[in-house]
Amino acid sequence: MDFALDAHTEERRASMLEFMETHVYPAEQVFHDQLAELEDQWAWDSAPVMREIRAEARRRGLWNLFQPGEGGGGLSNVQYATLAEISGRSIHLAPAAMNCAAPDTGNMEVLHMFGTPEQKERWLEPLLDGRIRSAFAMTEPDVASSDATNVELSIVRDGDDYVINGRKWWITGAMNPNCAIFIVMGKTDPSADRHRQQSMILVERDTPGLEVVRAMHVLGYDDHEHGGHAELRFTDVRVPAANLIAEEGDGFAIAQARLGPGRIHHCMRSVGVAERAVSMMCERAETRVAFGKPLSEQGVIRDWIAESRVRLEQLRLLCLKAAWLMDTHGNKAAHTEIQAIKIATPVTVEWILDKAIQTHGAGGLSQDFPLANMIAGIRTLRFADGPDEVHKNALARAELRRQAEARRS
């Protein structure tokens, strides 16, 4: 078992660490200030400093690293995990600067795997080039969307078109006016087998009948640095039949293919969030004095730091194992490990962030440090791409089956 990075990844890692120090970290406050001055605060990719660091990322070859094939970084999941973790240390800036931010990454993977040549030319190429943004519309307000077969939005064939009616919410990135295309999941045949009722279709932003109703807030944050989260309404939205992705009834399978890699990408970046939090916690503990000695000499603080390091290392190893299985045995073989990392990541990183906030005192709750924003974002991962309980149920079911088979043999 070899834990060392290969030479190619080590070279990329060194370049990325320098990129973070010289371009990303110094731009964090500038980016925040420029967003506040934009005519449309949701258009984060229009901020001048974002354009500057995106150009630098492309110059360094730190662009589309998540994409293994043509137009991407040509990296394995294990190689990408190392770099995605580093980008997570500046979660609002670095992934977007490298064109590796959700939901665009997952949407590009869907188009890469299932899109027609025409769909790829029209939508995938400008996404890979960073000229447009996109959104993925699956979750709905009127049903329990943790069960994706519950989606009710209707997609009805009418001649050479499909007509779409329904509601969606928590659609990440949809408030950004540069979000030009939506991948929308709905039902084309409610009478079909439970997992063959759903389809996915491409809907352009300016299509008549598509309404962005409002922005959703996450624990008080509007998340405009990511293009927000929106509620959408579709009223007799008519799109060409050529906008259907793959075939009718393929929607559920496409969603599963999209969400697997998406889940591990979230986890990779979240490890970086936790690493930044530990660094901040140590710095704060060494520079603040209470009751006559630095916080770093208080037993309870040392316990938090030690526990954080242990939990973080465990999390990283589980993430890397899942990535390795995806590389060597395929996404399906890594299903259990992907579920495990999706379960473990939010609660582990949330615990570390909580201790970092506590070490910072009341300042940890304020806008003067990124910790409060980080914990709000990490808390959403207990819902994003499936809630904890769904993954735990599936993981337990698989474990019971595995144990039963072991007893029989």
C-alpha positions in Angstrom: 0.0 0.0 0.0 1.5 3.3 -1.2 0.3 6.6 0.2 2.7 8.7 -1.7 1.5 11.0 -4.5 2.7 10.3 -8.0 5.0 12.8 -9.7 2.3 14.3 -11.9 -0.1 14.9 -9.0 2.8 16.3 -6.9 3.6 18.8 -9.6 0.0 19.9 -9.9 -0.3 20.1 -6.1 2.7 22.4 -5.8 1.4 24.6 -8.5 -2.0 24.7 -6.9 -0.7 25.5 -3.4 1.2 28.4 -4.9 -1.9 29.5 -6.8 -3.9 29.5 -3.6 -1.2 31.6 -1.7 -0.5 34.1 -4.4 -4.0 34.5 -6.0 -6.9 32.9 -4.2 -6.4 33.8 -0.5 -5.5 37.5 -1.3 -8.6 37.7 -3.5 -11.2 36.4 -0.9 -12.1 39.8 0.6 -11.7 41.6 -2.8 -14.2 39.1 -4.3 -16.7 39.7 -1.5 -16.4 43.5 -1.8 -16.7 43.4 -5.6 -19.8 41.2 -5.4 -21.5 43.8 -3.2 -20.8 46.4 -5.9 -22.1 44.5 -8.9 -25.4 45.6 -10.4 -26.5 42.0 -10.0 -24.9 40.4 -6.9 -25.8 36.9 -8.1 -23.5 37.2 -11.1 -20.4 36.0 -9.2 -18.5 35.1 -12.4 -18.8 38.7 -13.5 -16.6 40.0 -10.6 -13.3 41.4 -12.1 -11.1 39.5 -9.6 -12.8 36.2 -10.4 -12.1 36.8 -14.1 -8.4 37.5 -13.2 -7.9 34.3 -11.1 -9.8 32.2 -13.6 -7.4 33.3 -16.3 -4.5 32.5 -14.0 -5.9 29.0 -13.3 -6.2 28.3 -17.0 -2.6 29.5 -17.5 -1.4 27.0 -14.9 -3.4 24.1 -16.3 -5.7 24.1 -13.2 -8.9 24.1 -15.3 -11.7 21.5 -15.5 -9.6 19.2 -13.3 -12.6 17.1 -12.4 -13.1 16.0 -16.1 -11.1 13.0 -17.0 -11.4 13.1 -20.7 -11.0 15.6 -23.5 -11.2 19.2 -22.3 -10.5 18.2 -18.7 -7.6 17.7 -16.4 -7.0 14.0 -17.4 -6.8 13.0 -13.7 -8.0 9.9 -11.8 -10.4 10.3 -8.9 -7.5 9.8 -6.5 -5.4 12.4 -8.2 -8.3 14.9 -8.3 -9.1 14.3 -4.6 -5.8 15.8 -3.6 -6.4 19.0 -5.6 -10.1 19.3 -4.8 -9.2 19.2 -1.1 -6.9 22.1 -1.5 -9.6 24.1 -3.4 -12.0 23.4 -0.5 -9.8 25.6 1.7 -11.3 28.6 -0.1 -14.7 27.0 -0.9 -16.4 30.1 -2.3 -13.5 31.0 -4.6 -11.1 28.3 -5.6 -13.5 25.7 -7.1 -15.2 28.3 -9.2 -11.8 29.8 -10.3 -10.8 26.4 -11.7 -14.3 25.7 -13.3 -14.7 22.9 -10.9 -17.7 24.2 -8.9 -21.1 22.4 -8.5 -23.5 22.2 -10.1 -21.6 22.9 -13.4 -19.3 19.9 -12.8 -22.2 17.4 -12.5 -24.0 18.9 -15.5 -20.9 18.8 -17.6 -20.5 15.1 -16.7 -24.2 14.4 -17.6 -23.7 16.1 -21.0 -20.4 14.3 -21.5 -21.9 10.9 -20.8 -25.4 11.2 -22.2 -25.6 14.3 -24.4 -26.0 14.2 -28.2 -23.3 15.7 -30.4 -25.6 18.7 -30.9 -26.2 19.1 -27.1 -22.5 18.8 -26.4 -21.6 21.5 -29.0 -24.3 23.9 -27.8 -24.0 23.5 -24.0 -21.0 21.3 -23.0 -18.4 23.2 -24.9 -19.3 26.7 -23.5 -19.5 25.2 -20.0 -16.1 23.6 -20.3 -14.8 27.0 -21.5 -16.4 28.8 -18.6 -18.5 31.1 -20.8 -21.9 30.1 -19.2 -23.2 28.6 -16.0 -25.8 25.9 -15.5 -28.2 24.5 -12.9 -29.7 21.0 -12.1 -33.4 21.1 -11.3 -34.6 17.9 -9.4 -35.8 18.8 -5.9 -39.4 19.9 -5.5 -41.3 21.7 -2.7 -44.4 19.5 -2.7 -43.0 16.0 -2.4 -40.3 14.3 -0.4 -37.5 14.6 -2.9 -35.2 12.3 -0.9 -37.0 9.7 -3.0 -36.2 10.9 -6.5 -39.1 8.8 -7.9 -41.5 11.2 -6.2 -40.8 14.1 -8.6 -44.1 15.4 -10.0 -43.0 18.0 -12.6 -44.6 16.8 -15.8 -42.9 16.5 -19.2 -45.4 15.7 -21.9 -44.7 15.1 -25.5 -46.6 17.3 -27.9 -45.6 16.8 -31.5 -42.0 17.9 -32.0 -41.9 19.5 -28.5 -42.2 18.7 -24.8 -44.4 20.8 -22.5 -43.2 21.2 -18.9 -45.3 22.1 -15.9 -44.4 22.0 -12.2 -42.3 23.5 -9.5 -38.7 23.1 -8.3 -36.7 24.6 -5.4 -33.2 24.7 -3.9 -31.9 24.9 -7.5 -28.2 25.9 -6.9 -26.8 28.7 -9.2 -30.2 29.5 -10.7 -30.2 33.1 -9.4 -27.1 33.9 -11.5 -28.2 35.6 -14.8 -25.3 33.8 -16.5 -27.0 30.5 -15.7 -28.0 29.8 -19.3 -29.2 26.2 -19.2 -31.2 24.0 -16.8 -31.1 20.2 -16.7 -34.6 19.5 -15.5 -35.9 16.1 -14.1 -39.6 15.3 -14.4 -42.0 12.6 -15.3 -42.7 11.6 -18.9 -44.7 8.4 -18.1 -46.4 8.2 -14.7 -47.7 4.7 -15.6 -44.3 3.2 -16.3 -42.2 1.2 -13.8 -41.3 3.3 -10.8 -37.7 3.9 -12.0 -38.6 4.4 -15.6 -41.1 7.2 -15.2 -38.5 10.0 -15.1 -36.6 11.8 -17.8 -34.2 14.7 -18.1 -34.5 17.6 -20.5 -32.6 20.8 -21.2 -34.4 24.1 -20.7 -32.9 27.4 -21.7 -33.2 30.2 -19.1 -35.2 32.6 -21.3 -37.8 30.0 -22.4 -41.3 31.5 -22.0 -43.1 30.1 -18.9 -39.9 29.5 -16.9 -40.1 31.8 -13.8 -37.4 32.3 -11.2 -39.7 32.8 -8.2 -37.3 33.7 -5.4 -34.0 33.1 -3.8 -33.7 30.6 -0.9 -31.6 31.4 2.1 -29.5 28.8 4.0 -29.4 29.5 7.7 -29.7 33.2 6.9 -27.1 33.2 4.0 -28.3 33.8 0.5 -25.1 32.2 -0.9 -24.8 34.7 -3.7 -21.1 33.7 -4.0 -22.4 30.5 -5.6 -25.2 32.1 -7.6 -27.8 31.4 -4.9 -30.5 28.7 -4.6 -33.8 29.4 -6.3 -37.4 28.3 -6.5 -38.6 27.8 -10.0 -42.0 27.6 -11.6 -42.6 26.0 -15.0 -45.9 26.9 -16.7 -46.5 25.4 -20.1 -42.8 25.6 -20.9 -42.3 24.3 -24.4 -38.9 23.0 -25.6 -37.8 21.0 -28.6 -37.9 17.2 -28.4 -34.2 17.3 -29.3 -33.6 18.8 -25.8 -34.3 15.4 -24.2 -31.2 13.9 -22.7 -30.8 10.2 -23.7 -34.2 8.5 -23.9 -37.6 8.8 -22.1 -37.4 6.9 -18.8 -33.6 7.3 -18.4 -33.9 10.2 -15.9 -33.4 8.2 -12.7 -30.4 6.3 -14.1 -28.9 9.6 -15.3 -29.4 11.1 -11.8 -27.6 8.2 -10.2 -24.7 8.5 -12.6 -24.5 12.2 -11.9 -24.8 12.2 -8.1 -22.2 9.5 -7.4 -19.2 11.5 -8.5 -20.9 14.7 -7.3 -21.1 13.3 -3.8 -17.4 12.5 -3.6 -16.4 15.8 -5.1 -18.4 17.6 -2.3 -16.6 15.4 0.2 -13.1 16.1 -1.2 -13.7 19.8 -1.0 -15.1 19.5 2.5 -11.9 17.9 3.7 -10.2 21.1 2.6 -12.8 23.2 4.6 -11.9 21.2 7.7 -8.2 21.6 7.1 -8.6 25.4 6.9 -10.7 25.3 10.1 -8.0 23.4 12.0 -5.4 25.8 10.8 -7.5 28.8 12.0 -8.2 27.1 15.3 -4.5 26.6 16.0 -3.6 30.1 15.0 -6.4 31.6 17.2 -5.4 29.4 20.2 -1.8 30.5 20.0 -2.6 34.2 19.8 -5.3 34.6 22.4 -4.7 34.6 26.2 -7.3 33.7 28.8 -6.9 33.2 32.5 -3.2 34.0 32.3 -2.1 31.6 29.5 -2.6 31.1 25.8 -5.7 29.1 24.8 -3.3 26.6 23.2 -2.2 25.6 26.7 -5.8 25.0 27.9 -6.5 21.3 28.1 -10.0 21.5 26.5 -8.6 23.4 23.5 -5.8 20.8 23.0 -8.4 18.1 23.2 -10.4 19.7 20.3 -7.2 20.1 18.2 -6.2 16.5 18.7 -9.7 15.2 18.0 -9.9 17.4 14.9 -6.7 16.0 13.5 -7.7 12.4 14.2 -11.2 12.8 12.7 -9.9 14.7 9.7 -7.3 12.0 8.9 -9.9 9.3 9.1 -12.2 11.2 6.8 -9.5 11.8 4.2 -8.5 8.1 4.1 -12.1 7.1 3.7 -12.5 9.6 0.9 -9.3 8.4 -0.8 -10.4 4.8 -0.6 -13.7 5.6 -2.3 -11.9 7.5 -5.0 -9.5 4.6 -5.5 -12.3 2.1 -5.8 -14.0 4.3 -8.4 -10.7 4.4 -10.4 -10.0 0.7 -10.1 -13.4 -1.0 -10.0 -15.8 1.6 -11.2 -18.5 3.8 -9.6 -20.9 0.9 -9.0 -18.3 -1.1 -7.0 -17.6 2.0 -4.9 -21.2 2.5 -4.0 -21.0 1.6 -0.4 -17.8 3.7 0.2 -19.4 6.7 -1.6 -22.4 6.4 0.8 -20.1 6.0 3.8 -18.1 9.2 2.9 -21.3 11.1 2.2 -22.6 10.1 5.7 -19.3 10.8 7.5 -18.2 14.1 5.9 -20.9 16.6 7.0 -21.0 15.5 10.6 -17.2 15.3 10.9 -16.5 18.6 9.3 -19.4 20.2 11.2 -17.9 19.0 14.5 -14.5 20.5 13.6 -16.0 23.8 12.5 -18.0 24.0 15.7 -14.8 23.7 17.7 -13.1 26.2 15.5 -15.9 28.7 16.1 -15.8 28.1 19.8 -12.1 28.7 19.9 -12.7 32.1 18.1 -15.3 33.2 20.7 -18.1 35.4 19.5 -15.9 36.4 16.5 -16.4 32.9 15.1 -20.1 33.7 14.6 -19.4 37.0 12.8 -18.7 38.0 9.3 -15.1 38.8 10.3 -14.2 35.1 9.9 -15.4 32.6 7.3 -16.3 29.9 9.9 -20.0 30.7 10.2 -20.5 30.7 6.5 -18.6 27.5 6.2 -20.7 25.7 8.8 -23.9 26.9 7.0 -22.6 25.4 3.8 -21.5 22.1 5.3 -24.8 21.7 7.1 -26.5 21.7 3.7 -24.5 18.6 2.7 -26.6 16.5 5.1 -29.4 17.1 2.5 -27.5 17.7 -0.8 -27.4 14.7 -3.1 -29.6 12.8 -0.7 -30.1 13.2 3.1 -28.1 11.2 5.6 -30.9 9.0 6.5 -31.4 7.7 3.0 -27.7 6.8 2.7 -27.6 5.2 6.1 -30.7 3.1 5.3 -29.1 1.9 2.0 -25.7 1.3 3.6 -27.2 -0.7 6.5 -29.3 -2.8 4.0 -26.1 -3.6 2.0 -24.2 -4.5 5.2 -27.0 -6.8 6.4 -27.0 -8.5 3.0 -23.2 -8.9 3.1 -23.2 -10.3 6.6 -25.9 -12.8 5.7 -24.0 -14.0 2.7 -20.9 -14.4 4.8 -22.8 -16.5 7.3 -24.2 -18.7 4.5 -20.8 -19.3 3.0 
